[in-house]
Amino acid sequence: MNRYFFDVVCEGREYIDWKGNHFLDLKAAKAHAAKIAQELVQVSSDNVSCSVCIADEHGNELDRVSISADCHRY
């Protein structure tokens, strides 16, 4: 299992996930990022211009999930 990190990026600010989580593959990590995005949009509509950046153990960005009003679809 690989460790993935889920940093939240908002208007030039970055909230770093220092702990990360283990997932079998990037597809599972992206599903987790979508869940994070859904939770953030429910907390505040101010988060709509943000995204969840999925990074590997070396800090390489692997994918990004936008936080939008449509996140409730995930």
Buried (B, 14 or more C-beta within 10 A) or exposed (E): EBEBBBBBBBEEEEEEBEEBBEBEEBEBBBEBBBBBBBEBBEEEEEBBEBBBBBBBEEEEEBBBBEBBEEBEEB
